[in-house]
Amino acid sequence: MDPDAMIARLVALGEKIPDALSDILKEARVEGLKEPVLDTMLDGISARGKAIVQQYSA
């Protein structure tokens, strides 16, 4: 795979995954899943996604 294409894909995933996970967690809460660790997981994944986007976007 071309390195530039790989970086572009990494950045796109860094942008999309936090939103997708947030949507999934909203659905899970509607269905009754209320585990606090899910918020911690979302915060960590969102922060990492943001860091990836900042690091590799030029």
Secondary structure, DSSP 8 states (H G I E B T S, - for coil): --HHHHHHHHHHHHHHHHHHHHHHHHHHHHTT---THHHHHHHHHHHHHHHHHHHH--
